[in-house]
């Protein structure tokens, strides 16, 4: 090989490297700009009392918490020196009840709202909130269902270890996932029985005979995907290869389960987690929620996908067809395509209130925030 040819190859390699770095820098810059634009939209929607938007659900601390978390985790890392943050925090603190819960009594859902409020307040990293958060932690733990909570014994496997909404002794993987995220943010000790019991509930939501001991969940196709709670999917049922009718696994609950199991200290070689990632590799998508109808629940999906991948420490993933994908690049690019000129995100599918711009923008911005962090590495 001649000297000139070697130099030419070196130059080409350096140019390719420079182009790659420029491309990655542009992707990061675009994600940062999109997240900041979304934050600006949320701030513009804030009311004088600290809530966001004009919907009937605006008074829910959960709605305020989702917006606050998006702002606090954004590239600008907004904290108490920001008036919008101060108003939101003041509102959340005003809603704490003597039992530690943080919710609006007229709207209910005490544990759901408390958990999201805790996630937001913890993200501010202000030690002044420790007493508030400690009271809230005790309330969240009191909502975990065990043998003494009084639910129907025949329904035990559908509830044990999960977290209720506060008054109704029924658990699901969505509410339980928010509760576990809050407890993780508060640093709940990993040897706490709450984690072990929660893992049992999550296992019973999976299409996986190896780890699921719920009799009615046996005999599926062992896809590794998760459903809303044992025997129930938000997207009806499917017929298995053997002809059995089973609840349909879908993206939201699968990613929610993954991040929750990791928060609970479950190791990556756990059979349930391994099966879950098999489902993810077989159903990888950033432009829709696998298993869902149309765009239903898409922004929630983007949010829990980013959280699960972050919790798992995954940057690249090999899909079932052997393709290597960078989830943060893919997800950020898709979200930026969906962002409105005013910085907002809105889902045309109204289910779960994703046609509310405050809610969907909060989900999307928080997902973009995690994409930004992943793209930096």
Residue pairs with C-beta under 8 A, 6 or more apart in sequence:
24 375
27 329
27 332
27 333
27 375
28 372
28 375
28 376
30 332
30 336
31 328
31 332
31 336
31 368
31 371
31 372
31 375
32 75
32 372
34 332
34 335
34 336
34 339
34 368
35 74
35 75
35 365
35 368
35 369
35 372
36 74
36 75
36 76
37 339
37 343
38 70
38 74
38 339
38 343
38 344
38 345
38 361
38 364
38 365
38 368
39 70
39 71
39 74
39 76
39 78
39 343
39 365
40 343
41 342
41 343
41 344
41 357
41 361
42 52
42 67
42 70
42 71
42 84
42 358
42 361
42 362
42 365
43 71
43 84
44 342
45 52
45 53
45 67
45 357
45 358
46 52
46 67
46 84
46 87
46 88
47 53
47 58
48 87
49 87
49 91
50 64
50 87
50 88
50 89
50 90
50 91
50 92
51 58
51 59
51 63
51 64
51 91
52 58
52 63
52 64
52 67
52 88
52 358
53 63
53 356
53 357
53 358
55 63
55 353
55 356
55 358
57 63
57 107
57 353
57 356
57 359
58 358
59 104
59 106
59 107
60 103
60 104
60 107
60 109
60 113
61 91
61 92
61 95
61 102
61 103
61 104
61 113
61 114
61 116
61 117
62 103
62 109
62 112
62 113
62 115
62 116
62 117
63 358
63 359
63 362
64 88
64 91
64 92
64 117
64 120
65 92
65 113
65 116
65 117
65 118
65 119
65 120
65 121
66 116
66 120
66 359
66 362
66 363
66 366
67 88
67 358
67 361
67 362
68 85
68 88
68 89
68 92
68 120
68 121
68 123
68 124
69 116
69 119
69 120
69 123
69 362
69 366
70 361
70 362
70 365
70 366
70 369
71 78
71 82
71 84
71 85
71 88
71 365
72 78
72 79
72 85
72 120
72 123
72 124
73 123
73 366
73 369
73 370
74 365
74 369
75 369
75 372
78 84
78 85
79 85
79 124
79 125
79 126
80 86
80 89
80 124
80 126
85 124
88 120
89 121
89 124
92 102
92 117
92 120
92 121
93 132
95 102
95 103
95 104
95 113
95 117
96 102
96 132
96 135
96 136
97 103
97 105
97 110
99 135
99 139
99 142
100 114
100 134
100 135
100 136
100 137
100 138
100 139
101 110
101 111
101 113
101 114
101 136
101 139
101 166
102 113
102 114
102 117
102 118
102 136
103 109
103 110
103 112
103 113
103 114
103 166
104 113
107 113
108 165
108 166
108 167
109 165
109 166
110 139
110 143
110 165
110 166
110 167
111 139
111 140
111 143
111 163
111 164
111 165
111 166
111 175
111 179
112 165
112 166
112 175
112 178
114 136
114 139
114 140
114 166
114 182
115 140
115 163
115 175
115 178
115 179
115 181
115 182
116 178
116 182
117 136
118 133
118 136
118 137
118 140
118 182
118 185
118 186
119 178
119 181
119 182
119 185
121 129
121 132
121 133
122 129
122 133
122 182
122 185
122 186
123 185
133 186
134 186
136 182
137 182
137 183
137 186
137 188
140 163
140 179
140 182
140 183
141 183
141 194
143 163
143 164
143 165
143 166
143 179
144 161
144 162
144 163
144 164
144 179
144 194
144 197
144 198
145 151
145 159
145 160
145 161
145 162
145 163
145 164
145 169
145 171
146 160
146 161
146 197
147 156
147 160
149 159
149 164
149 169
150 169
151 159
151 169
151 170
157 204
157 213
157 214
157 215
157 230
158 171
158 204
158 214
158 229
158 230
158 231
159 169
159 170
159 171
159 201
160 197
160 200
160 201
161 171
161 196
161 197
161 198
161 199
161 200
161 201
161 202
162 171
162 172
162 173
162 175
162 176
162 198
162 201
162 229
163 171
163 175
163 176
163 179
163 180
163 198
164 170
164 171
164 175
165 175
170 229
171 201
171 229
172 228
172 229
172 232
173 201
173 202
173 205
173 226
173 227
173 228
173 229
173 253
173 256
173 257
173 260
174 228
174 252
174 253
174 256
176 198
176 201
176 202
176 260
177 256
177 257
177 259
177 260
177 304
179 198
180 195
180 198
180 260
180 263
180 264
181 259
181 260
181 263
181 307
183 194
183 263
184 263
188 194
188 195
190 264
190 265
195 263
195 264
195 265
196 264
198 260
198 264
199 261
199 264
199 266
202 226
202 257
202 260
202 261
202 264
202 272
203 211
203 212
203 213
203 272
204 212
204 213
204 214
204 217
204 230
205 212
205 226
205 227
205 228
205 229
205 230
205 253
205 257
206 212
206 217
206 224
206 225
206 226
206 227
206 249
206 257
206 272
206 275
206 276
207 217
207 220
207 221
207 222
207 223
207 224
207 225
207 226
207 227
207 246
207 249
208 220
208 222
208 223
208 224
208 271
208 272
208 275
209 218
209 219
209 220
209 222
210 222
210 271
210 272
210 275
211 270
211 271
211 272
211 275
212 218
214 230
214 231
216 230
216 231
217 230
217 231
217 246
219 240
219 242
219 244
219 246
220 240
220 244
220 246
221 240
221 241
221 246
222 275
223 249
223 275
223 278
223 279
223 282
224 249
224 254
224 272
224 274
224 275
224 276
224 277
224 278
224 279
225 249
225 250
225 253
225 254
225 276
225 279
225 283
225 291
226 249
226 250
226 253
226 254
226 256
226 257
226 276
227 233
227 234
227 247
227 248
227 249
227 250
227 253
228 234
228 247
228 253
231 247
232 247
233 247
233 248
233 249
233 250
234 250
234 252
234 253
234 297
235 248
235 250
235 291
235 292
235 293
236 247
236 248
237 245
237 246
237 247
237 248
238 245
238 246
238 247
238 248
239 245
239 246
240 246
248 291
249 279
249 291
250 289
250 290
250 291
250 292
251 283
251 285
251 289
251 290
251 291
251 292
251 301
251 305
252 289
252 292
252 297
252 300
252 301
252 304
254 276
254 279
254 280
254 283
255 280
255 301
255 304
255 305
255 307
255 308
256 304
256 308
257 276
258 273
258 276
258 277
258 280
258 308
258 311
258 312
259 304
259 307
259 308
259 310
259 311
259 312
261 270
261 272
261 273
261 276
262 273
262 308
262 311
262 312
263 311
266 272
266 273
267 273
268 274
268 312
280 317
281 317
281 318
281 319
281 320
282 319
282 320
283 290
283 291
284 317
284 319
284 320
284 325
284 327
286 302
286 305
286 327
286 330
286 331
286 333
286 334
287 334
288 294
288 295
288 298
289 295
289 296
289 297
289 298
289 301
292 298
292 301
293 349
294 349
295 347
295 348
295 349
296 347
296 349
296 351
296 352
296 354
297 349
297 351
297 352
297 354
298 347
298 349
298 354
299 345
299 347
299 354
299 359
299 360
299 363
299 364
299 367
300 352
300 354
300 363
302 331
302 334
302 335
302 363
302 364
302 367
303 363
303 364
303 366
303 367
305 327
305 331
305 367
306 327
306 328
306 331
306 366
306 367
306 370
306 371
306 374
307 370
309 317
309 327
309 328
309 370
309 374
310 370
310 373
310 374
314 327
315 326
315 327
315 328
315 374
315 377
316 324
316 325
316 326
316 327
317 324
317 325
317 327
318 324
318 325
319 325
327 374
328 370
328 371
328 374
328 375
329 371
329 375
331 367
331 371
332 368
332 371
332 372
332 375
335 345
335 364
335 367
335 368
335 371
338 345
338 364
339 345
339 364
340 346
343 361
344 357
344 360
344 361
345 357
345 360
345 361
345 363
345 364
345 365
346 354
346 355
346 356
346 357
346 360
346 361
347 354
347 355
347 360
348 355
349 355
353 359
354 360
354 363
